[in-house]
Amino acid sequence: MPPAGAGPDPAAAEVEDAGCERCGSAERLLLRRCPPWAWQRCSRCGHVYLAPRPPARAHARLLRAALSERVPEIEAAERREAPARRRWIEELRAGCPAGARVLEIGSRFGFLLADLRAAEFDAAGIEPSPIGCRFAERWLGVRPECVQAEEWEGPAGAFDVVLADEALERVCDLERVLTLARAWLRPSGRILVRWRVPLPAAADAPLRRRAFTTRTLDEALRAHGFADVDTQEDAWWKAARSGWTCARRP
Ligand SMILES: [Zn+2]
């Protein structure tokens, strides 16, 4: 408690506690502390989420500042993501017609977006970090729209595929983003999600607000009207344990 008369504590204002973002329950099991944050598992639905966590505005600032401008770190990110990017292209080539319209949620530096364009997909991206967007435009010649997914007024029914490469963990409002993703897809369009299997390390908090399991992501997608939800864990990218989930808008 701040001393009487000291006014509101500015640090405390950057932390909020909340119940499960999926079902609203406050019953939970503490999985890991990373002060002032903590990972919790909802006792009712099993969803893993960060609480305490930054409020939405503070989280938006974190997202905008998340990417480094340091060249060695950008190059390391490019190398680290290369196997996953190759696999994304293979998956999309196998399952989509040539020139399919693809939207990437959370394009970061734009490497996958550039690869999608090079593979002749009609690819668009959205990314909250102006650092990532500037890099993508200047060095890769692609222009993700610099906006949080929750705020993007994208065209309805326009995309064959919406993909999220470790991005759904970071959005502020998962429920809204899944609602929007469904709306951006044409009927029979697909959402493809890559997610990291292990519980995030302390360093990942508070940027990541949730962690998925096969069951919890499946339930979240079905709750938002997706069908034919299919997950493979570790099926294609061995470098880090990942889950790959595909679902279809009916
Ligand atoms: Zn819950």
py3Dmol code that shows the C-alpha trace and the ligand (Angstrom):
import py3Dmol

protein = """\
ATOM      1  CA  MET A   1       0.000   0.000   0.000  1.00  0.00           C
ATOM      2  CA  PRO A   2       1.369   3.474  -0.777  1.00  0.00           C
ATOM      3  CA  PRO A   3       1.657   5.770   2.225  1.00  0.00           C
ATOM      4  CA  ALA A   4      -1.365   7.950   2.903  1.00  0.00           C
ATOM      5  CA  GLY A   5      -1.304  11.034   0.722  1.00  0.00           C
ATOM      6  CA  ALA A   6       1.218   9.598  -1.738  1.00  0.00           C
ATOM      7  CA  GLY A   7      -1.412   9.271  -4.482  1.00  0.00           C
ATOM      8  CA  PRO A   8      -1.821   6.313  -6.807  1.00  0.00           C
ATOM      9  CA  ASP A   9       1.226   4.132  -7.277  1.00  0.00           C
ATOM     10  CA  PRO A  10       2.194   4.428 -10.978  1.00  0.00           C
ATOM     11  CA  ALA A  11       3.794   0.977 -11.022  1.00  0.00           C
ATOM     12  CA  ALA A  12       0.662  -0.612  -9.567  1.00  0.00           C
ATOM     13  CA  ALA A  13      -1.404   1.024 -12.319  1.00  0.00           C
ATOM     14  CA  GLU A  14       0.482  -1.064 -14.897  1.00  0.00           C
ATOM     15  CA  VAL A  15      -0.656  -4.353 -13.356  1.00  0.00           C
ATOM     16  CA  GLU A  16      -4.163  -5.801 -13.281  1.00  0.00           C
ATOM     17  CA  ASP A  17      -5.475  -9.101 -12.068  1.00  0.00           C
ATOM     18  CA  ALA A  18      -8.266 -10.830 -13.911  1.00  0.00           C
ATOM     19  CA  GLY A  19     -10.061 -14.130 -14.114  1.00  0.00           C
ATOM     20  CA  CYS A  20      -9.927 -16.509 -17.050  1.00  0.00           C
ATOM     21  CA  GLU A  21     -10.285 -14.627 -20.338  1.00  0.00           C
ATOM     22  CA  ARG A  22     -12.094 -17.599 -21.879  1.00  0.00           C
ATOM     23  CA  CYS A  23     -14.731 -18.536 -19.294  1.00  0.00           C
ATOM     24  CA  GLY A  24     -14.523 -15.776 -16.664  1.00  0.00           C
ATOM     25  CA  SER A  25     -13.836 -18.129 -13.773  1.00  0.00           C
ATOM     26  CA  ALA A  26     -11.601 -16.860 -10.981  1.00  0.00           C
ATOM     27  CA  GLU A  27     -10.759 -20.400  -9.839  1.00  0.00           C
ATOM     28  CA  ARG A  28      -7.231 -21.224 -10.935  1.00  0.00           C
ATOM     29  CA  LEU A  29      -4.029 -23.082 -10.267  1.00  0.00           C
ATOM     30  CA  LEU A  30      -0.766 -21.151 -10.055  1.00  0.00           C
ATOM     31  CA  LEU A  31       1.709 -22.665 -12.538  1.00  0.00           C
ATOM     32  CA  ARG A  32       4.672 -20.320 -12.369  1.00  0.00           C
ATOM     33  CA  ARG A  33       5.510 -17.006 -10.794  1.00  0.00           C
ATOM     34  CA  CYS A  34       7.502 -14.380 -12.710  1.00  0.00           C
ATOM     35  CA  PRO A  35       6.883 -11.306 -10.540  1.00  0.00           C
ATOM     36  CA  PRO A  36       4.913  -9.176 -10.885  1.00  0.00           C
ATOM     37  CA  TRP A  37       3.303 -11.576 -13.366  1.00  0.00           C
ATOM     38  CA  ALA A  38       2.196 -15.189 -12.927  1.00  0.00           C
ATOM     39  CA  TRP A  39       0.999 -18.024 -15.162  1.00  0.00           C
ATOM     40  CA  GLN A  40      -2.320 -19.560 -14.118  1.00  0.00           C
ATOM     41  CA  ARG A  41      -4.382 -22.496 -15.328  1.00  0.00           C
ATOM     42  CA  CYS A  42      -8.130 -22.011 -15.187  1.00  0.00           C
ATOM     43  CA  SER A  43      -9.693 -24.672 -12.971  1.00  0.00           C
ATOM     44  CA  ARG A  44     -12.905 -24.637 -14.983  1.00  0.00           C
ATOM     45  CA  CYS A  45     -11.772 -24.671 -18.642  1.00  0.00           C
ATOM     46  CA  GLY A  46      -8.035 -25.424 -18.467  1.00  0.00           C
ATOM     47  CA  HIS A  47      -6.981 -22.257 -20.314  1.00  0.00           C
ATOM     48  CA  VAL A  48      -3.476 -21.043 -19.376  1.00  0.00           C
ATOM     49  CA  TYR A  49      -3.246 -17.280 -18.952  1.00  0.00           C
ATOM     50  CA  LEU A  50      -1.176 -14.518 -17.419  1.00  0.00           C
ATOM     51  CA  ALA A  51      -2.561 -12.965 -14.223  1.00  0.00           C
ATOM     52  CA  PRO A  52      -1.563 -10.527 -12.898  1.00  0.00           C
ATOM     53  CA  ARG A  53      -0.921  -9.007 -16.306  1.00  0.00           C
ATOM     54  CA  PRO A  54      -0.491  -5.552 -17.868  1.00  0.00           C
ATOM     55  CA  PRO A  55      -3.734  -3.710 -18.584  1.00  0.00           C
ATOM     56  CA  ALA A  56      -4.670  -3.452 -22.272  1.00  0.00           C
ATOM     57  CA  ARG A  57      -3.069  -0.047 -22.847  1.00  0.00           C
ATOM     58  CA  ALA A  58       0.195  -1.061 -21.211  1.00  0.00           C
ATOM     59  CA  HIS A  59       0.193  -4.267 -23.237  1.00  0.00           C
ATOM     60  CA  ALA A  60      -0.327  -2.271 -26.442  1.00  0.00           C
ATOM     61  CA  ARG A  61       2.750  -0.191 -25.574  1.00  0.00           C
ATOM     62  CA  LEU A  62       4.731  -3.379 -24.979  1.00  0.00           C
ATOM     63  CA  LEU A  63       3.701  -4.742 -28.382  1.00  0.00           C
ATOM     64  CA  ARG A  64       4.718  -1.536 -30.136  1.00  0.00           C
ATOM     65  CA  ALA A  65       8.134  -1.628 -28.443  1.00  0.00           C
ATOM     66  CA  ALA A  66       8.667  -5.377 -28.603  1.00  0.00           C
ATOM     67  CA  LEU A  67      11.017  -5.663 -31.562  1.00  0.00           C
ATOM     68  CA  SER A  68      14.662  -4.667 -31.531  1.00  0.00           C
ATOM     69  CA  GLU A  69      16.263  -2.355 -34.072  1.00  0.00           C
ATOM     70  CA  ARG A  70      19.640  -3.988 -33.541  1.00  0.00           C
ATOM     71  CA  VAL A  71      20.801  -5.695 -36.724  1.00  0.00           C
ATOM     72  CA  PRO A  72      22.368  -8.778 -35.030  1.00  0.00           C
ATOM     73  CA  GLU A  73      19.083  -9.478 -33.224  1.00  0.00           C
ATOM     74  CA  ILE A  74      17.074  -9.072 -36.432  1.00  0.00           C
ATOM     75  CA  GLU A  75      19.457 -11.407 -38.264  1.00  0.00           C
ATOM     76  CA  ALA A  76      19.175 -13.949 -35.448  1.00  0.00           C
ATOM     77  CA  ALA A  77      15.375 -13.784 -35.661  1.00  0.00           C
ATOM     78  CA  GLU A  78      15.570 -14.302 -39.419  1.00  0.00           C
ATOM     79  CA  ARG A  79      17.730 -17.416 -39.012  1.00  0.00           C
ATOM     80  CA  ARG A  80      15.683 -18.809 -36.134  1.00  0.00           C
ATOM     81  CA  GLU A  81      12.432 -18.513 -38.077  1.00  0.00           C
ATOM     82  CA  ALA A  82      13.769 -19.833 -41.390  1.00  0.00           C
ATOM     83  CA  PRO A  83      12.756 -23.521 -40.936  1.00  0.00           C
ATOM     84  CA  ALA A  84       9.260 -22.523 -39.869  1.00  0.00           C
ATOM     85  CA  ARG A  85       8.911 -20.167 -42.812  1.00  0.00           C
ATOM     86  CA  ARG A  86       9.856 -22.909 -45.275  1.00  0.00           C
ATOM     87  CA  ARG A  87       7.262 -25.138 -43.709  1.00  0.00           C
ATOM     88  CA  TRP A  88       4.571 -22.449 -43.873  1.00  0.00           C
ATOM     89  CA  ILE A  89       5.172 -22.112 -47.613  1.00  0.00           C
ATOM     90  CA  GLU A  90       5.038 -25.894 -48.106  1.00  0.00           C
ATOM     91  CA  GLU A  91       1.797 -26.143 -46.150  1.00  0.00           C
ATOM     92  CA  LEU A  92       0.173 -23.325 -48.058  1.00  0.00           C
ATOM     93  CA  ARG A  93       1.305 -24.599 -51.446  1.00  0.00           C
ATOM     94  CA  ALA A  94      -0.129 -28.018 -50.592  1.00  0.00           C
ATOM     95  CA  GLY A  95      -3.478 -26.704 -49.400  1.00  0.00           C
ATOM     96  CA  CYS A  96      -4.227 -23.533 -51.360  1.00  0.00           C
ATOM     97  CA  PRO A  97      -4.696 -22.543 -54.974  1.00  0.00           C
ATOM     98  CA  ALA A  98      -1.970 -20.430 -56.578  1.00  0.00           C
ATOM     99  CA  GLY A  99      -2.364 -16.778 -55.753  1.00  0.00           C
ATOM    100  CA  ALA A 100      -4.512 -17.456 -52.685  1.00  0.00           C
ATOM    101  CA  ARG A 101      -5.208 -14.437 -50.480  1.00  0.00           C
ATOM    102  CA  VAL A 102      -3.359 -14.865 -47.194  1.00  0.00           C
ATOM    103  CA  LEU A 103      -3.428 -12.615 -44.132  1.00  0.00           C
ATOM    104  CA  GLU A 104      -0.692 -12.883 -41.530  1.00  0.00           C
ATOM    105  CA  ILE A 105      -1.553 -11.723 -38.019  1.00  0.00           C
ATOM    106  CA  GLY A 106       1.624 -10.384 -36.377  1.00  0.00           C
ATOM    107  CA  SER A 107       4.131 -10.091 -39.225  1.00  0.00           C
ATOM    108  CA  ARG A 108       6.994  -8.930 -36.961  1.00  0.00           C
ATOM    109  CA  PHE A 109       9.883  -7.996 -39.318  1.00  0.00           C
ATOM    110  CA  GLY A 110       8.013  -9.209 -42.397  1.00  0.00           C
ATOM    111  CA  PHE A 111      10.200 -12.187 -43.316  1.00  0.00           C
ATOM    112  CA  LEU A 112       7.323 -14.623 -43.775  1.00  0.00           C
ATOM    113  CA  LEU A 113       5.258 -12.006 -45.552  1.00  0.00           C
ATOM    114  CA  ALA A 114       8.114 -11.496 -48.036  1.00  0.00           C
ATOM    115  CA  ASP A 115       8.448 -15.264 -48.536  1.00  0.00           C
ATOM    116  CA  LEU A 116       4.705 -15.563 -49.138  1.00  0.00           C
ATOM    117  CA  ARG A 117       4.869 -12.844 -51.785  1.00  0.00           C
ATOM    118  CA  ALA A 118       7.897 -14.509 -53.381  1.00  0.00           C
ATOM    119  CA  ALA A 119       5.861 -17.738 -53.503  1.00  0.00           C
ATOM    120  CA  GLU A 120       3.198 -15.746 -55.379  1.00  0.00           C
ATOM    121  CA  PHE A 121       0.558 -15.686 -52.690  1.00  0.00           C
ATOM    122  CA  ASP A 122      -1.516 -12.534 -52.474  1.00  0.00           C
ATOM    123  CA  ALA A 123      -0.283 -11.881 -48.938  1.00  0.00           C
ATOM    124  CA  ALA A 124      -1.079  -9.075 -46.506  1.00  0.00           C
ATOM    125  CA  GLY A 125       0.082  -8.591 -42.942  1.00  0.00           C
ATOM    126  CA  ILE A 126      -0.758  -6.668 -39.804  1.00  0.00           C
ATOM    127  CA  GLU A 127       1.813  -5.868 -37.132  1.00  0.00           C
ATOM    128  CA  PRO A 128       1.635  -3.547 -34.115  1.00  0.00           C
ATOM    129  CA  SER A 129       5.359  -2.710 -33.979  1.00  0.00           C
ATOM    130  CA  PRO A 130       6.390   0.312 -36.063  1.00  0.00           C
ATOM    131  CA  ILE A 131       9.966  -0.984 -35.856  1.00  0.00           C
ATOM    132  CA  GLY A 132       8.949  -4.224 -37.562  1.00  0.00           C
ATOM    133  CA  CYS A 133       6.799  -2.417 -40.142  1.00  0.00           C
ATOM    134  CA  ARG A 134       9.570   0.032 -41.054  1.00  0.00           C
ATOM    135  CA  PHE A 135      12.086  -2.790 -41.411  1.00  0.00           C
ATOM    136  CA  ALA A 136       9.704  -4.808 -43.606  1.00  0.00           C
ATOM    137  CA  GLU A 137       9.071  -1.880 -45.909  1.00  0.00           C
ATOM    138  CA  ARG A 138      12.637  -0.625 -46.140  1.00  0.00           C
ATOM    139  CA  TRP A 139      14.528  -3.901 -46.451  1.00  0.00           C
ATOM    140  CA  LEU A 140      12.004  -6.456 -47.694  1.00  0.00           C
ATOM    141  CA  GLY A 141       9.711  -4.335 -49.815  1.00  0.00           C
ATOM    142  CA  VAL A 142       6.532  -5.488 -48.098  1.00  0.00           C
ATOM    143  CA  ARG A 143       4.197  -3.273 -46.134  1.00  0.00           C
ATOM    144  CA  PRO A 144       2.378  -4.828 -43.212  1.00  0.00           C
ATOM    145  CA  GLU A 145      -0.279  -2.505 -41.877  1.00  0.00           C
ATOM    146  CA  CYS A 146       0.948  -1.062 -38.580  1.00  0.00           C
ATOM    147  CA  VAL A 147      -1.993  -1.844 -36.319  1.00  0.00           C
ATOM    148  CA  GLN A 148      -3.058  -4.173 -33.535  1.00  0.00           C
ATOM    149  CA  ALA A 149      -5.157  -7.056 -34.811  1.00  0.00           C
ATOM    150  CA  GLU A 150      -8.058  -6.027 -32.558  1.00  0.00           C
ATOM    151  CA  GLU A 151      -8.230  -2.656 -34.308  1.00  0.00           C
ATOM    152  CA  TRP A 152      -7.752  -3.637 -37.929  1.00  0.00           C
ATOM    153  CA  GLU A 153     -10.775  -2.933 -40.083  1.00  0.00           C
ATOM    154  CA  GLY A 154      -9.978  -5.601 -42.633  1.00  0.00           C
ATOM    155  CA  PRO A 155     -12.276  -6.614 -45.477  1.00  0.00           C
ATOM    156  CA  ALA A 156     -14.919  -9.179 -44.569  1.00  0.00           C
ATOM    157  CA  GLY A 157     -14.888 -12.537 -46.316  1.00  0.00           C
ATOM    158  CA  ALA A 158     -11.766 -11.639 -48.264  1.00  0.00           C
ATOM    159  CA  PHE A 159      -9.075 -14.151 -47.321  1.00  0.00           C
ATOM    160  CA  ASP A 160      -8.529 -17.796 -48.176  1.00  0.00           C
ATOM    161  CA  VAL A 161      -6.181 -18.193 -45.204  1.00  0.00           C
ATOM    162  CA  VAL A 162      -5.546 -16.291 -41.976  1.00  0.00           C
ATOM    163  CA  LEU A 163      -2.311 -17.394 -40.372  1.00  0.00           C
ATOM    164  CA  ALA A 164      -0.844 -16.642 -36.961  1.00  0.00           C
ATOM    165  CA  ASP A 165       2.740 -17.683 -36.303  1.00  0.00           C
ATOM    166  CA  GLU A 166       3.094 -17.562 -32.495  1.00  0.00           C
ATOM    167  CA  ALA A 167       0.926 -14.461 -32.633  1.00  0.00           C
ATOM    168  CA  LEU A 168      -2.312 -15.452 -30.884  1.00  0.00           C
ATOM    169  CA  GLU A 169      -0.378 -15.758 -27.624  1.00  0.00           C
ATOM    170  CA  ARG A 170       0.479 -12.072 -27.846  1.00  0.00           C
ATOM    171  CA  VAL A 171      -2.723 -10.382 -28.878  1.00  0.00           C
ATOM    172  CA  CYS A 172      -4.422  -8.434 -26.149  1.00  0.00           C
ATOM    173  CA  ASP A 173      -7.978  -9.663 -26.684  1.00  0.00           C
ATOM    174  CA  LEU A 174      -8.039 -13.255 -27.937  1.00  0.00           C
ATOM    175  CA  GLU A 175     -11.821 -13.446 -28.159  1.00  0.00           C
ATOM    176  CA  ARG A 176     -12.076 -10.362 -30.367  1.00  0.00           C
ATOM    177  CA  VAL A 177      -9.217 -11.447 -32.640  1.00  0.00           C
ATOM    178  CA  LEU A 178     -10.796 -14.873 -33.222  1.00  0.00           C
ATOM    179  CA  THR A 179     -14.129 -13.210 -34.000  1.00  0.00           C
ATOM    180  CA  LEU A 180     -12.403 -10.902 -36.485  1.00  0.00           C
ATOM    181  CA  ALA A 181     -10.318 -13.693 -38.019  1.00  0.00           C
ATOM    182  CA  ARG A 182     -13.483 -15.631 -38.791  1.00  0.00           C
ATOM    183  CA  ALA A 183     -15.015 -12.533 -40.370  1.00  0.00           C
ATOM    184  CA  TRP A 184     -11.934 -11.885 -42.546  1.00  0.00           C
ATOM    185  CA  LEU A 185     -12.101 -15.400 -43.989  1.00  0.00           C
ATOM    186  CA  ARG A 186     -14.274 -16.370 -46.915  1.00  0.00           C
ATOM    187  CA  PRO A 187     -16.605 -19.347 -46.336  1.00  0.00           C
ATOM    188  CA  SER A 188     -14.468 -22.525 -46.285  1.00  0.00           C
ATOM    189  CA  GLY A 189     -11.387 -20.378 -45.666  1.00  0.00           C
ATOM    190  CA  ARG A 190      -8.924 -21.643 -43.087  1.00  0.00           C
ATOM    191  CA  ILE A 191      -7.136 -20.327 -40.033  1.00  0.00           C
ATOM    192  CA  LEU A 192      -3.659 -21.767 -39.448  1.00  0.00           C
ATOM    193  CA  VAL A 193      -1.989 -21.267 -36.095  1.00  0.00           C
ATOM    194  CA  ARG A 194       1.495 -22.176 -34.958  1.00  0.00           C
ATOM    195  CA  TRP A 195       1.869 -22.061 -31.190  1.00  0.00           C
ATOM    196  CA  ARG A 196       4.631 -22.937 -28.789  1.00  0.00           C
ATOM    197  CA  VAL A 197       4.001 -25.975 -26.649  1.00  0.00           C
ATOM    198  CA  PRO A 198       5.972 -25.327 -23.442  1.00  0.00           C
ATOM    199  CA  LEU A 199       4.781 -22.816 -20.908  1.00  0.00           C
ATOM    200  CA  PRO A 200       6.518 -19.525 -21.710  1.00  0.00           C
ATOM    201  CA  ALA A 201       9.652 -18.675 -19.776  1.00  0.00           C
ATOM    202  CA  ALA A 202       9.529 -15.781 -17.392  1.00  0.00           C
ATOM    203  CA  ALA A 203      11.209 -13.603 -20.013  1.00  0.00           C
ATOM    204  CA  ASP A 204       8.221 -14.054 -22.309  1.00  0.00           C
ATOM    205  CA  ALA A 205       5.876 -12.453 -19.832  1.00  0.00           C
ATOM    206  CA  PRO A 206       4.153 -10.081 -20.045  1.00  0.00           C
ATOM    207  CA  LEU A 207       4.312  -9.911 -23.836  1.00  0.00           C
ATOM    208  CA  ARG A 208       2.590 -13.280 -24.053  1.00  0.00           C
ATOM    209  CA  ARG A 209      -0.740 -13.234 -22.298  1.00  0.00           C
ATOM    210  CA  ARG A 210      -1.654 -16.891 -22.730  1.00  0.00           C
ATOM    211  CA  ALA A 211      -0.319 -20.316 -23.655  1.00  0.00           C
ATOM    212  CA  PHE A 212      -2.291 -22.917 -25.566  1.00  0.00           C
ATOM    213  CA  THR A 213      -2.728 -26.634 -25.339  1.00  0.00           C
ATOM    214  CA  THR A 214      -4.246 -28.703 -28.117  1.00  0.00           C
ATOM    215  CA  ARG A 215      -7.502 -28.839 -26.175  1.00  0.00           C
ATOM    216  CA  THR A 216      -7.756 -25.179 -25.178  1.00  0.00           C
ATOM    217  CA  LEU A 217      -6.999 -23.825 -28.640  1.00  0.00           C
ATOM    218  CA  ASP A 218      -9.403 -26.340 -30.173  1.00  0.00           C
ATOM    219  CA  GLU A 219     -12.141 -25.169 -27.796  1.00  0.00           C
ATOM    220  CA  ALA A 220     -11.415 -21.497 -28.430  1.00  0.00           C
ATOM    221  CA  LEU A 221     -11.666 -21.982 -32.199  1.00  0.00           C
ATOM    222  CA  ARG A 222     -14.877 -24.022 -31.991  1.00  0.00           C
ATOM    223  CA  ALA A 223     -16.404 -21.409 -29.688  1.00  0.00           C
ATOM    224  CA  HIS A 224     -15.819 -18.863 -32.454  1.00  0.00           C
ATOM    225  CA  GLY A 225     -17.566 -20.903 -35.100  1.00  0.00           C
ATOM    226  CA  PHE A 226     -14.624 -22.731 -36.643  1.00  0.00           C
ATOM    227  CA  ALA A 227     -15.016 -26.358 -37.692  1.00  0.00           C
ATOM    228  CA  ASP A 228     -12.779 -29.283 -38.617  1.00  0.00           C
ATOM    229  CA  VAL A 229     -10.208 -28.250 -36.009  1.00  0.00           C
ATOM    230  CA  ASP A 230      -7.090 -30.336 -36.403  1.00  0.00           C
ATOM    231  CA  THR A 231      -3.853 -30.116 -34.404  1.00  0.00           C
ATOM    232  CA  GLN A 232      -0.483 -31.724 -34.811  1.00  0.00           C
ATOM    233  CA  GLU A 233       2.176 -31.234 -32.183  1.00  0.00           C
ATOM    234  CA  ASP A 234       5.802 -31.333 -33.255  1.00  0.00           C
ATOM    235  CA  ALA A 235       4.682 -32.662 -36.576  1.00  0.00           C
ATOM    236  CA  TRP A 236       6.903 -30.585 -38.723  1.00  0.00           C
ATOM    237  CA  TRP A 237       9.209 -28.304 -36.839  1.00  0.00           C
ATOM    238  CA  LYS A 238      11.561 -30.046 -34.454  1.00  0.00           C
ATOM    239  CA  ALA A 239      13.767 -27.095 -33.558  1.00  0.00           C
ATOM    240  CA  ALA A 240      11.343 -26.003 -30.870  1.00  0.00           C
ATOM    241  CA  ARG A 241       8.258 -27.809 -29.733  1.00  0.00           C
ATOM    242  CA  SER A 242       5.378 -26.342 -31.634  1.00  0.00           C
ATOM    243  CA  GLY A 243       1.756 -27.055 -32.203  1.00  0.00           C
ATOM    244  CA  TRP A 244       0.162 -26.590 -35.607  1.00  0.00           C
ATOM    245  CA  THR A 245      -3.578 -26.096 -35.620  1.00  0.00           C
ATOM    246  CA  CYS A 246      -5.793 -25.753 -38.647  1.00  0.00           C
ATOM    247  CA  ALA A 247      -9.518 -24.957 -38.622  1.00  0.00           C
ATOM    248  CA  ARG A 248     -12.073 -24.051 -41.247  1.00  0.00           C
ATOM    249  CA  ARG A 249     -14.718 -21.366 -41.388  1.00  0.00           C
ATOM    250  CA  PRO A 250     -17.885 -23.280 -42.397  1.00  0.00           C
TER     251      PRO A 250
END
"""
ligand_1 = """\
1
ZN
Zn -11.571 -20.659 -17.978
"""
view = py3Dmol.view(width=600, height=400)
view.addModel(protein, "pdb")
view.setStyle({"model": 0}, {"cartoon": {"style": "trace"}})
view.addModel(ligand_1, "xyz")
view.setStyle({"model": 1}, {"stick": {}})
view.zoomTo()
view.show()
